[in-house]
């Protein structure tokens, strides 16, 4: 019923946009088909933190990447797609890729055994979660600050080469590891705040989010700046199975008010003026004033910076890849995916380990820009096609959907809420769903390493067994070892003397 209502509403919106824009070539069939595919996740959706929640998140992001831009263009009468057929080759690749995700996800969930409500699972003690969270976040913040302010001072290839030459392989490895664990710190604090009900953690958590935004501004990495708030938002959704309206409002305000400032900072302060990051820190107030005064110049006019939605759209990148691969541009045949094979071989052991700068390679091979410092996001879908054509799409997207379904079935927080399940789910969201816009190898190298790290942390710190019970059952028995879980259910905890 909900699925039918959503698609009926979109049909009205699509035809209205088509009439409003009066485009000579609206991609109406594609948009309606894509929305029908992406909204199909509501058919199986068993809660915002259930087995099918990752499918819903993936398809929300999928429509944002491949549908929103066409919808807006259609309403503005600005659709310039040259194909007059019902579906262009690019649109066919996008629809088939999404359908493969849907089918493989559902197969993986149905093949996974459902957990019993009385099964025991391991959990971390609160006395470990909070201190470890602050330590990981603090160490990670220092690593980001020192690395991007004093070592890698700019985003150019030359600055990167000089920075890497200035530190030893061991030091570089330590910095990278510290940056990888930084998000886990804020995740642990957010989990303790919501799951264990430690209200005093709300203030330091807010300070952590704000400091991360400020540091992200200085080092000019929008994703890092947003990550703190996003992790808190996702934690609340996954733990409580609801949408926190206040945090959503803050996220919307960030996109509307703060994102343009980041765009202005990159274009005007870092680009035109070339102000160093150390200078930004020393004169933060003055730099911020310059950014605010220059915002209209950068965000309006013919040569304005892209909006959030425009930057999120990857339709043009996939279209370039599909149209030109095999037609002047050679198939990669697995070249850009090869770093995945060396995921667990550190550079300390293999100093000549190959790195493939996929974003720069896309820019070079498809002749998008003359600058070697420009990165073009291919999306995982586009890169799979670039490597193997249609076979890459069929095999790659099926594997991605299967992995998402496996995590959704085995680690969903509706069945049981633990730190380990939360970390695995959030890392999956970050590296497979959100990072779907970028290159394949960097996302999955980080993903597999993160899973290995979470497994080690689980072995070290999971010292209690918890049993899911009906809400209020432990309180009725007066059990002194009951712990509140997300404010909705109780768990019975006792020391695991054998682990």
N, C-alpha and C positions, 0 to 999 in steps of 0.2 A: 504493500500500500504506500509506504513512504517512498519507495523507489519510483513508483508510477507518478506520485505527486511531484517529486523532484524533477522528473523528466518532462512532465507536462508544463511545469513552471519555466523550465529552460527553453522549451519549444516556443512559448509565448515571448520570452526575452529575446531569443534568437531571431524570430521573425520580426519583432519590433525593431531590433538593431539593424536588421537587413533593410527594412523599410526606411528607417531613419537615415542610414548611410547612403542608400541608393547606389551601392557599389555595382560596377558592371560585371564583376566576377566574384560574388560572395562564395565563401567556402562553407556553405550551409550544411551540406550532407556530412562533411568531415567533422564539423563542430558538434553536430547533433550525435553522431556516432561516437566521438571521443567522450562526450559528456555521459552518454548512456553506458559506456564502458567504465569510466572512472567512478560513476555513482553506483555501480553494481555492488560495490563493497558493502553498502548498507543492507543488502539482502541477508548477508551472513553475520553482520556486525553484532557481536555479543557484549557490547560495552566498550568504553574508551580505553580500557586496559585489558580487554579480553583477547581471545586467540586470533581474531581477525582485525585487531586494532592497527597492526602494522600495515595491513593491506589498505585500510582506509587512509592512513597517513601517506603511503606511497602514491596512491592515486590522486590524493589532494595535491601533492607536489607535482605529479605527472601532468595534471590539467593546467597547473600554474605555468609549467615549463613549455607546454605544447599547445595550449588552447586559449588562454587569456589574451595573448597578443592578437590572435586572429579575430577574436570576438570584439575587442576594442577597435581594431582596424576596420572591421565590417561596419560597426556603428558610425565610424568617422568617414566611411566611403573611401578608405585608403588601401583596400586590398589590391596588391599588385602581383599576385600569384599568376604566372603566365599560363599555367595549365587550365584548359577549359574542360577537362574530363571530370567525372564525378569525384575521383580520387587521384591525386598526384602520386608519383612513386614515393615521395617523402612521407605523405600522409598515410600511405599503405604501410610503410615501415613502422611508423608510430603506432598505428592501430593494431597491427599484428604483434608488435613488441609488447604492448599493454595486455593484449589477450593472452599471450604466453605467460606473463606475470600472473594473471588471474587464475589460469588453469593450474599452473605448477604450484602456486601458493595453496590453493584449495586441496590439491592432491597431497601436499606435504602435511597439512593440518589433519586431514582424514586418515592418513597413514600413521599419525602419531597417537599413541595411547593416551586416553584421558586420565588425569591424575585423580586418585581417590581423595575424598574430603578428609580422611583420617590419616593420610600419609605424613611422615615426619620429614622435615627438611632442615638444613643447617642455616643458622643465622649468626650475625656478628653481634657481640655485646656493645651496648651504647658507649661504654668506657673506652672502646677502641675506635668506634666510628667517628666521634667528635674530634679527639686529638689528631687522629690520622688525617681527617679532612682538612683541618687547619694547616697541618704540616705540608701536605701535598699541594694545597693551593698556594701557600707562601713560597715554597721552593719553586713551583712552576711559574709564579708571577715574576720572581727574580730572574729566572732563566729567560723568560720572554723579554724582560726589560733589558738585560745585559746583552742578549744575543742580537736584538733588533736595534738597539741604540748605539752600542759600542763595537759590535763585531760585524754584523751585516747591516751596514748603515744606509743602504738603499736597495731598491728592488731590481736594479740592473744586474746583468750577468757579470759585469766587471766588478761591481761592489761585492757580489756573492763570492767570486773567485778570490778576491783579496781577503775577505773575511775568513774564508775557510783556510787559507794559507797562514793566517795569523794565529791559529790555534791548532793544537795537536789533535790527532784522530780520537784519542781517549776523551779529551775535553769536549769535542764536538758531539761525541756519542752521549756524554753526560748531559749536555744541554738539551739534546733532542729527547732523551728519556724524561727529563724534568718537564719539558713542555707537554709531553704526551700524558703525564699523570696529573697535570694541572686541572683539567676539567673534572677528574674524579674527586678532587678535593671539594669543590663547590657542590658536587652531586651528593657526597656523603653528608655534608652539613644540611642540605635541603631535605635529605631523607630523614635525618634525625629530627629535624624540625617538624615535619609533617607526620611521620610514622610513629615516632615516640612521643610526640606532643610537647617537645621542649620549646616553649614559646620564647624563651630568652634568646634563642638563636636567630630570631627574625631580624633583629637589629644588625648583628655582625654580617648576616647573609645579605642584607640590603647594601651594607657598606662594601662588601666584596663585589657585588654586581656593579655598583657605581665606579669603583676603582678599576674594574676590568674595562668598562666603557672608556674611562679616561686614558688608560694605557693603550687601548686599541686605537684611540684617536691619535695619540702621539706616534705610535709605530705604523699608523696608516693601514690597519688590517680590520676591515669592517666585520668580518666573520668572527674574529676573536672578541671584538667589542660586544657583539650581540650574544655570544655564546653563554655568558654567565646568566643573563636573564632568561634565555631560552631553556637552559638546563633546569632552572627553578620552575618555570612554567610546565615543562614536560614532566618533571618529578611529581608535581601536584596532580596533573592529569592521570598519570600512571598509578599513583598511590591511591587516589581517592575516586578515580573513575568519573570525574566531572570536569567541566571547563571552568577555571577560576576567572570570573568576569573582570575582576580588578587587574589581574596580571595581563589579561588579554588587552584591556584598555591601555595599559602601560606600553605593551608591545606595539599597538597601533600608533600611539603617540610617538614612539621611537621612530617608526617608519616615516611618519609625517614630518616630525620636527627635527630629529637628530640625523637621520640618514642623509638629507640634503647637505648638512654641515660637513659630513665626512666626504661627500662628493666635492664640495667646494674646497675643502682642505687639500685633497689630492690634486685637483686641477690647478688651483690658484697658488697655494702655499708651497706644496711639494713640487708641482710641475713648473708653473711660470716663474715663481720666485726662487725655487731651489733651496728653500730653507732646510737646514739639517735638523735631524731629530733632537740632537743635543740642544740646539738653539730653541726648539719648540719647548723643551722642558724648562729651560732657563727663563724664557719669556712667555710662559703659557697664557697669561692674561692678555697680553698684547696680541699674540697670535690668534687667540679666540676672537678678539675684537675684529681683527682683519678678516677672519673667516665669515663672521656674521655680516660685516659690511659688504663683502664680495658675493654673498649668497645669490642675490638676484642676477648678478652678471653671469654666474655659472649655471644656474638652474632655469633660466629663461632665455628666450631668443632662439635663433636658428641653430646655433652651435652649442646649445645647452647640454649639460651632462644627462645621462640616462636616468629615468626614474627607477624606483625599486622594481616595479612590474616589468619595465623594459629590460632591466638587467637580468631578471629571472627568466625571461623568454629565451629558449634555445632552439626554436623552430628554424631560424635562419642558419644556424651552425649545422644542424642535421641536414637541412636542405642542400647546403653547399657540399657536404660530404657525400650524400646519396647521388647527387647529380654529377659530380666530377670524379668520384672513385671509379676506376675502370675506364674512364673517359678522359685520359690525360694525366690522371693522378693514380699512381700504382697502389695496389692493395698492400697493407703492411704485413699481412700473413703472420701475425702474432708478435711482431717486433715490439710494439708499444706495450704489450701485455707481459713481456718476458721478465721484468723485474719482480713479478709475483713469485716466480720460481725461487728467487733468492731471499724470500721474506725473512727467514730466520738465520741468515748468514750475515753477521755484523761486519761493518766496514773495517773493524779492528782486525778481523780474520782475513777478509778479502778486500785489500786496499784498492784494487782496480775494479771493484764491482761496478757494473754498468748502470748508469742512470739514464732514463729516457725522458727528456723534457717534452712530454706529449703536447702541452698547450702551445709551446713555441714551434714544435714540429708541424702542428696544424696550420699555424700562421705562415710558416715557410712553404710547405708543400702546396697549399691552396692559394698562395700569393695574396693573402689578405692585407698584409702590411709589410713595408720595407724594413721596419725596425725589428731587430732580433730580440728585443726585450718585451715584445707584446705576446701575451698568453691568450689563446682562444679556447674557450671551453667547448669540447666536442660532445659532451654528455656520454654516459656509458653506452647508450643506444647507438649514438653516432660512431663512437670508437669501435664498437663491435662490428658494425657494418664496414667501417674503413679497413678493418683487418681481414675479414672473411666474407663480406657481403651478406647475403641472406642466410647462409649457414651459421654465420657468427651471431646473427639476431636470434635465430631459433634456439641454438644451444646456449648462448650467453644469457638471454633473458629468461629462459627456462631455469637455468641454474640460480639466477638471482631470485626469482620467485620462489624456488624451492628453499633457498636459505632463509628468506624472510618468513616463509610458512613454518619452517622448523623452529626458528626462534619464537615466533608467535605462539606456537603450540606448546613448546616446552618451557618457556620462560615468561609466560604472561602473568601479570600481577593480580589478575582477578582470581586465579586459583590460590596463589600464595604470595605474600609480600616479603621479600628479603632483599638485602643490599646487593647480593650477587645477581639476582634476577633483574633488578633495576639497572645495574651497570651494564649487563649484557644487552638489555633492551635499548638503553640510551645510546650505547656505542653503535648498535645496529642502525638506529634511526639516523645518527650523525654520519656514519661512514657509507651506508648503503642507500639510504633514502635521500638525505639532504645533499650528500656529496655525489649523487647521481649526475649532477650537472657537469662535473669535472672529468678528469682522466680516471681510467679504471685502476691502473697499477698503484698509484699513490693511495687511493682509497682502501684497497684491499690489503695492501702491505700493512698499513696502520691498523686496519680492522683485525687481521689475524694476530698481529703482535699484541693488540689490546686484549683480545680474548685470552691469549696466553698469560698476559699479566694479571687479568682478573682471576684466572684459574689459580695462579700462584697466591694471590691475595686471599682467595677463598680458603686455600689449604692452610694458610698461616693464621687467619683471624676468625674463621667460622667455628665457634666453640660452643654453641648452644643448638639444641634441637627444638624446633617449634612445631606444634600441631595445630592445624586450623580447626576451630570449633565454631559452633553457632554463636551469633552475637549474644552476649550477656551470659553465656553458659558458665564461664569461669567466675563471673561476679556473683552469680547466684549461689555457687558453692563456697564463696569466700576464699578462693585460691590466692594465697599471697604471692605466688610466682606468676600471676597473669600479667601480661603486658598489653597496653592499648595499641592497636594496630590500625592506623589511619582513621581512628575515631569511629570505626564501624564494627570491628570484630576483635575478639580476644585471642591471645595465643598462650599456651602453657609452655613455659621455658624451664629447662633444668640443665645443669652442666653435663656436657658430654665427656665423660671421663676416659673414653677410649680413643679420642681423637687428639 
